[in-house]
Every structure is written in structure tokens, then in C-alpha cells.
Amino acid sequence: MAELGKALLGLGILLAIAGAGLLLAARFGVPLGRLPGDISYRGKNVSVFFPLGTSILLSVVLSVVLYLISHFRK
């Protein structure tokens, strides 16, 4: 049970850091969700949004961060 508690606490801290990062990005004008490559369609009765460019950017950033963390933990 202690391991599950630690995992949940770590996940909560990670979500808080991600939320703070998104708030800072919005404050400094980083256009997450409005990057080139983000697909948005607004029809008469439907609206579809697929943030492809933002997803690729976040994937690259997280890959670099996780690579650096794993590299320095050795």
C-alpha cells in the first residue's frame, strides 16, 4: 500500500508541475494549441480540433527531458 501511495503522490506532483507549466506558457504567450500543424474544423453543427503540431512539440520536449534524466541517473 505504501508504494501505491508514493506513486499517487508522485503523479499528483507531476500534474501540478504540468499545470504550472501550462499557466506560465499562457502568461508568456506561447501558442500551445494554436501552432502550425494543429488541425481545426468548424462546421455548421460540429467542431473538431486535433492538436497535431502541439502533440509533436510536446513529444520532442518530453523525450529530451526524459533522455537527460536517464543519462544523468547512471
Backbone hydrogen bonds in HBPLUS format (Angstrom, degrees):
<---DONOR---> <-ACCEPTOR-->    atom                        ^
c    i                          cat <-CA-CA->   ^        H-A-AA   ^      H-
h    n   atom  resd res      DA  || num        DHA   H-A  angle D-A-AA Bond
n    s   type  num  typ     dist DA aas  dist angle  dist       angle   num
A0005-GLY N   A0001-MET O   3.07 MM   4  6.33 156.2  2.12 147.4 153.9     1
A0006-LYS N   A0002-ALA O   2.97 MM   4  6.26 155.0  2.03 147.6 154.0     2
A0007-ALA N   A0003-GLU O   2.94 MM   4  6.16 156.4  1.99 146.9 153.5     3
A0008-LEU N   A0004-LEU O   2.93 MM   4  6.15 161.8  1.96 151.6 156.0     4
A0009-LEU N   A0005-GLY O   2.95 MM   4  6.10 156.0  2.01 145.5 152.4     5
A0010-GLY N   A0006-LYS O   2.88 MM   4  6.06 158.6  1.93 147.8 153.7     6
A0011-LEU N   A0007-ALA O   2.90 MM   4  6.12 155.5  1.96 147.4 154.3     7
A0012-GLY N   A0008-LEU O   2.94 MM   4  6.13 153.5  2.01 144.0 151.1     8
A0013-ILE N   A0009-LEU O   3.00 MM   4  6.27 156.4  2.06 148.3 154.3     9
A0014-LEU N   A0010-GLY O   2.93 MM   4  6.13 156.7  1.99 146.4 153.2    10
A0015-LEU N   A0011-LEU O   2.92 MM   4  6.15 154.6  1.99 147.1 153.6    11
A0016-ALA N   A0012-GLY O   2.98 MM   4  6.20 151.3  2.06 143.5 151.5    12
A0017-ILE N   A0013-ILE O   2.97 MM   4  6.22 155.4  2.03 148.9 155.2    13
A0018-ALA N   A0014-LEU O   2.96 MM   4  6.19 157.4  2.01 145.7 152.1    14
A0019-GLY N   A0015-LEU O   2.90 MM   4  6.09 156.4  1.96 145.6 151.9    15
A0020-ALA N   A0016-ALA O   2.96 MM   4  6.17 155.6  2.02 144.9 151.5    16
A0021-GLY N   A0017-ILE O   2.91 MM   4  6.13 151.7  1.99 145.8 153.9    17
A0022-LEU N   A0018-ALA O   2.98 MM   4  6.26 152.7  2.06 146.8 153.6    18
A0023-LEU N   A0019-GLY O   2.98 MM   4  6.24 154.4  2.05 146.2 153.3    19
A0024-LEU N   A0020-ALA O   2.95 MM   4  6.18 156.9  2.00 147.5 153.5    20
A0025-ALA N   A0021-GLY O   2.89 MM   4  6.08 152.2  1.97 144.1 152.2    21
A0026-ALA N   A0022-LEU O   3.00 MM   4  6.19 155.8  2.06 145.2 150.9    22
A0027-ARG N   A0023-LEU O   3.00 MM   4  6.20 149.9  2.09 141.8 150.4    23
A0028-PHE N   A0024-LEU O   3.01 MM   4  6.22 151.8  2.09 148.9 155.0    24
A0030-VAL N   A0025-ALA O   2.88 MM   5  5.10 153.6  1.95 158.0 154.9    25
A0029-GLY N   A0026-ALA O   3.33 MM   3  5.15 158.9  2.38  96.7 102.7    26
A0032-LEU N   A0030-VAL O   2.89 MM   2  5.80 139.4  2.06 100.4  92.6    27
A0034-ARG N   A0031-PRO O   2.90 MM   3  5.25 160.0  1.94 135.5 136.5    28
A0038-ASP N   A0035-LEU O   3.12 MM   3  5.72 162.3  2.15 137.3 138.3    29
A0039-ILE N   A0050-PHE O   2.83 MM  11  5.02 157.5  1.88 156.4 148.7    30
A0050-PHE N   A0039-ILE O   2.70 MM  11  5.02 168.6  1.71 155.4 159.1    31
A0041-TYR N   A0048-VAL O   2.74 MM   7  5.08 163.1  1.77 157.7 161.1    32
A0048-VAL N   A0041-TYR O   2.75 MM   7  5.08 160.5  1.79 151.7 158.7    33
A0043-GLY N   A0046-VAL O   2.67 MM   3  5.08 159.5  1.71 164.6 170.3    34
A0052-LEU N   A0050-PHE O   2.89 MM   2  5.75 132.9  2.11 110.9  96.4    35
A0055-SER N   A0051-PRO O   2.97 MM   4  6.04 153.1  2.04 144.2 152.0    36
A0056-ILE N   A0052-LEU O   3.02 MM   4  6.26 157.8  2.07 151.4 156.6    37
A0057-LEU N   A0053-GLY O   3.02 MM   4  6.23 162.2  2.06 147.7 152.7    38
A0058-LEU N   A0054-THR O   2.94 MM   4  6.12 167.6  1.96 152.6 155.7    39
A0059-SER N   A0055-SER O   2.95 MM   4  6.04 152.0  2.03 142.8 150.9    40
A0060-VAL N   A0056-ILE O   3.00 MM   4  6.24 159.1  2.05 151.1 155.7    41
A0061-VAL N   A0057-LEU O   3.01 MM   4  6.24 167.3  2.03 154.1 157.6    42
A0062-LEU N   A0058-LEU O   2.90 MM   4  5.98 168.2  1.91 150.0 153.7    43
A0063-SER N   A0059-SER O   2.93 MM   4  5.99 151.6  2.01 142.2 150.4    44
A0064-VAL N   A0060-VAL O   3.03 MM   4  6.25 159.4  2.07 150.4 155.0    45
A0065-VAL N   A0061-VAL O   2.99 MM   4  6.23 163.9  2.01 152.0 156.6    46
A0066-LEU N   A0062-LEU O   2.90 MM   4  5.99 167.8  1.91 150.4 153.9    47
A0067-TYR N   A0063-SER O   2.91 MM   4  5.98 150.5  2.00 142.2 150.8    48
A0068-LEU N   A0064-VAL O   2.94 MM   4  6.16 161.5  1.98 150.1 154.7    49
A0069-ILE N   A0065-VAL O   2.95 MM   4  6.21 157.4  2.00 148.9 155.5    50
A0070-SER N   A0066-LEU O   2.97 MM   4  6.11 164.0  1.99 146.2 150.4    51
A0071-HIS N   A0067-TYR O   2.84 MM   4  5.98 148.0  1.94 146.3 156.1    52
A0072-PHE N   A0068-LEU O   3.05 MM   4  6.19 158.2  2.10 149.5 153.3    53
A0073-ARG N   A0069-ILE O   3.13 MM   4  6.20 126.5  2.43 140.1 153.2    54
